[in-house]
Structure formats: C-alpha cells, structure tokens
Amino acid sequence: MTTETNPGAGTLRTPRLLLRPWLPSDLEPFAALNADPQVMEHFPAVLSREESDAFATASNEAISRQGWGRWALEVIETGEFIGFTGLHRPTFEAPFMPATEIAWRLGRRSWGQGYATEAARAALGFAFDHLGLDEVVSFTATVNLRSSAVMRRLGMTHDPAGDFDHPALPPGHRLRRHVLYRLSATDWRERYGAQAAARHTGAGTDA
Ligand SMILES: CC(C)(COP(=O)(O)OP(=O)(O)OC[C@H]1O[C@@H](n2cnc3c(N)ncnc32)[C@H](O)[C@@H]1OP(=O)(O)O)[C@@H](O)C(=O)NCCC(=O)NCCS
C-alpha cells in the first residue's frame, strides 16, 4: 500500500462497523473476495491480485486526499475486514454524470447480515450532512438483484429513465444494461432527518 493511513481521519462508525482508511493487512482478504466468482458474478471478471491492490490503493488515496471515499469495512467486535462501502465519483460517460455514487462489495461470508445497508446509511449521512451533496446515485447491472435490494432498503428510488448501457461493456454483454437509483438530500432528510440519521446509524465521524 503506497498511502500512509491515518487512523481516526476519514473514519465513520456505526453500531457494528468501522468505515475506515485501508490497511496493508486488508489487501490479502480483499484480493480473496475479488477472486471469488460468486462475489464477482455481476462484474465482467474476477480481479487479479494486482488489480485488487490497485483498487484498494486508489480508494485509500481518495480518502487521504479528500477525507472520504470507498472505505474499508471492519467489524468492530472481531476486527475482521469484510470489504468496502463508500462514495465515489465515476469518470465514465453517462447522461446522469457528473454524479457521486454509493457502492459496496463484501465477502460472501458477510452477506445476509445487514452490513452493506448499515455501512451505506453512514456513508449517505456523511454525503448529505457533511459534504452537503444534493443527490447520491447508485447503479448496478440489471441482474444484480442483491445490490438493487440494498438501494431500495436505503430509500433510493429507481429512475427507469436513467437506466443505461455501461460504456465499458460491449453490445450484447450480459451485464451491459444497468439500473440507476437516486436519493436526493430532501428525500434523505424526510426519511431520517439529520439528527435521526445519526441516531439511526449510530454514525459518527472523525473526518
Ligand atoms: C450487494 C451486496 C453488498 C449485498 O449484500 P447483502 O448482505 O445482501 O445486503 P445487506 O448487507 O444489506 O444485508 C441484507 C440482508 O441481511 C439480513 N439481515 C440479517 N441480520 C440483519 C441485521 N441485523 N440488520 C439488517 N439486516 C439483517 C436482511 O434480512 C437481508 O437478508 P436477505 O438478503 O435475505 O433479504 C453483496 O451481495 C455483495 O457484496 N455482492 C457482490 C458485490 C456487488 O455485486 N456489489 C454491487 C456492485 S454494483
């Protein structure tokens, strides 16, 4: 890992999870989950160790630079690294750009426990209450039902008019068609309220 981590800076906390900068010890378990065909079912391919490390390093550099990004997820009780959740500004061309997206990827053993939704609520609270964003989007391959279920649990709304063909994938590719979900700051505040969001997620920030 080329980036120094600064524990405390750029860290969010929920009742069960830390969203924190990446540590060198995360790289091996992250490479293992990125090499798991079930985790990567809705991506074009599994990642090599080099690709996995590059993703972690880029994510960590963004957190170091701006205080937020795709945070490493740690289970507080066990100290286990389980994947990432966080905010990112995609660079590909699409009608809804520029936008800030929320994204997640967890190892299989950590599915089915509400971790992605819990972490994402903290990240959304940060996006709206600390960054002052007007909107956060999320998108995934149409067939990735587990991911769109997280979006709906978060109160995001499917915008069928925003659905798009991912420009990185060729015509006819099984993952090309993507759904677009949106969440406005207004809808977020109506659903949780700034204070309620902090209470609901237990999210705190040292950023
Ligand atoms: C997408 C992904 C993060 C979703 O994970 P998930 O575990 O299904 O989602 P959550 O963490 O929100 O957990 C919700 C589930 O935990 C259950 N759950 C158990 N304990 C819970 C608790 N204490 N609180 C909340 N939910 C809990 C819920 O009932 C729900 O179960 P269900 O799937 O049977 O309906 C995961 O499948 C993944 O990493 N996939 C691979 C990567 C990927 O595709 N990323 C998205 C690309 S755009």
The ligand as an SDF file (V2000), in Angstrom:
LIG
                    3D

 48 50  0  0  0  0  0  0  0  0999 V2000
  -24.5330   -6.3800   -2.8820 C   0  0  0  0  0  0  0  0  0  0  0  0
  -24.1690   -6.9050   -1.5020 C   0  0  0  0  0  0  0  0  0  0  0  0
  -23.2700   -5.9130   -0.7790 C   0  0  0  0  0  0  0  0  0  0  0  0
  -25.4780   -7.1000   -0.7330 C   0  0  0  0  0  0  0  0  0  0  0  0
  -25.2030   -7.7480    0.4820 O   0  0  0  0  0  0  0  0  0  0  0  0
  -26.4380   -8.2210    1.4050 P   0  0  0  0  0  0  0  0  0  0  0  0
  -25.8460   -8.9460    2.5420 O   0  0  0  0  0  0  0  0  0  0  0  0
  -27.4610   -8.8710    0.5690 O   0  0  0  0  0  0  0  0  0  0  0  0
  -27.0750   -6.8320    1.8790 O   0  0  0  0  0  0  0  0  0  0  0  0
  -27.1770   -6.2500    3.3530 P   0  0  0  0  0  0  0  0  0  0  0  0
  -25.8360   -6.1650    3.9560 O   0  0  0  0  0  0  0  0  0  0  0  0
  -27.9790   -5.0300    3.2590 O   0  0  0  0  0  0  0  0  0  0  0  0
  -27.9650   -7.3850    4.1450 O   0  0  0  0  0  0  0  0  0  0  0  0
  -29.3500   -7.5610    3.9720 C   0  0  0  0  0  0  0  0  0  0  0  0
  -29.7300   -8.9570    4.3830 C   0  0  0  0  0  0  0  0  0  0  0  0
  -29.2620   -9.1960    5.7250 O   0  0  0  0  0  0  0  0  0  0  0  0
  -30.3730   -9.6220    6.5530 C   0  0  0  0  0  0  0  0  0  0  0  0
  -30.0530   -9.2560    7.9430 N   0  0  0  0  0  0  0  0  0  0  0  0
  -29.6140  -10.1440    8.8750 C   0  0  0  0  0  0  0  0  0  0  0  0
  -29.3240   -9.5180   10.0110 N   0  0  0  0  0  0  0  0  0  0  0  0
  -29.5910   -8.2120    9.8240 C   0  0  0  0  0  0  0  0  0  0  0  0
  -29.4970   -7.0700   10.6490 C   0  0  0  0  0  0  0  0  0  0  0  0
  -29.0490   -7.1570   11.9240 N   0  0  0  0  0  0  0  0  0  0  0  0
  -29.8430   -5.8800   10.1410 N   0  0  0  0  0  0  0  0  0  0  0  0
  -30.2850   -5.7800    8.8780 C   0  0  0  0  0  0  0  0  0  0  0  0
  -30.4000   -6.8410    8.0380 N   0  0  0  0  0  0  0  0  0  0  0  0
  -30.0410   -8.0430    8.5140 C   0  0  0  0  0  0  0  0  0  0  0  0
  -31.5590   -8.9610    5.8920 C   0  0  0  0  0  0  0  0  0  0  0  0
  -32.7450   -9.5870    6.2630 O   0  0  0  0  0  0  0  0  0  0  0  0
  -31.2240   -9.1780    4.4220 C   0  0  0  0  0  0  0  0  0  0  0  0
  -31.4530  -10.5330    4.1260 O   0  0  0  0  0  0  0  0  0  0  0  0
  -31.9850  -11.0690    2.6970 P   0  0  0  0  0  0  0  0  0  0  0  0
  -30.8470  -10.9370    1.7370 O   0  0  0  0  0  0  0  0  0  0  0  0
  -32.3230  -12.4850    2.9660 O   0  0  0  0  0  0  0  0  0  0  0  0
  -33.1520  -10.2010    2.3440 O   0  0  0  0  0  0  0  0  0  0  0  0
  -23.4250   -8.2710   -1.6160 C   0  0  0  0  0  0  0  0  0  0  0  0
  -24.2760   -9.2110   -2.2300 O   0  0  0  0  0  0  0  0  0  0  0  0
  -22.1370   -8.1690   -2.4150 C   0  0  0  0  0  0  0  0  0  0  0  0
  -21.1020   -7.7660   -1.9050 O   0  0  0  0  0  0  0  0  0  0  0  0
  -22.1920   -8.5770   -3.7090 N   0  0  0  0  0  0  0  0  0  0  0  0
  -21.0260   -8.6310   -4.5510 C   0  0  0  0  0  0  0  0  0  0  0  0
  -20.5440   -7.2820   -4.9810 C   0  0  0  0  0  0  0  0  0  0  0  0
  -21.5800   -6.4940   -5.7360 C   0  0  0  0  0  0  0  0  0  0  0  0
  -22.2970   -7.0390   -6.5690 O   0  0  0  0  0  0  0  0  0  0  0  0
  -21.6080   -5.1950   -5.4510 N   0  0  0  0  0  0  0  0  0  0  0  0
  -22.5000   -4.2950   -6.1040 C   0  0  0  0  0  0  0  0  0  0  0  0
  -22.0000   -3.9270   -7.4090 C   0  0  0  0  0  0  0  0  0  0  0  0
  -22.8280   -2.5050   -8.0730 S   0  0  0  0  0  0  0  0  0  0  0  0
  1  2  1  0
  2  3  1  0
  2  4  1  0
  2 36  1  0
  4  5  1  0
  5  6  1  0
  6  7  2  0
  6  8  1  0
  6  9  1  0
  9 10  1  0
 10 11  2  0
 10 12  1  0
 10 13  1  0
 13 14  1  0
 14 15  1  0
 15 16  1  0
 15 30  1  0
 16 17  1  0
 17 18  1  0
 17 28  1  0
 18 19  1  0
 18 27  1  0
 19 20  2  0
 20 21  1  0
 21 22  1  0
 21 27  2  0
 22 23  1  0
 22 24  2  0
 24 25  1  0
 25 26  2  0
 26 27  1  0
 28 29  1  0
 28 30  1  0
 30 31  1  0
 31 32  1  0
 32 33  2  0
 32 34  1  0
 32 35  1  0
 36 37  1  0
 36 38  1  0
 38 39  2  0
 38 40  1  0
 40 41  1  0
 41 42  1  0
 42 43  1  0
 43 44  2  0
 43 45  1  0
 45 46  1  0
 46 47  1  0
 47 48  1  0
M  END
$$$$
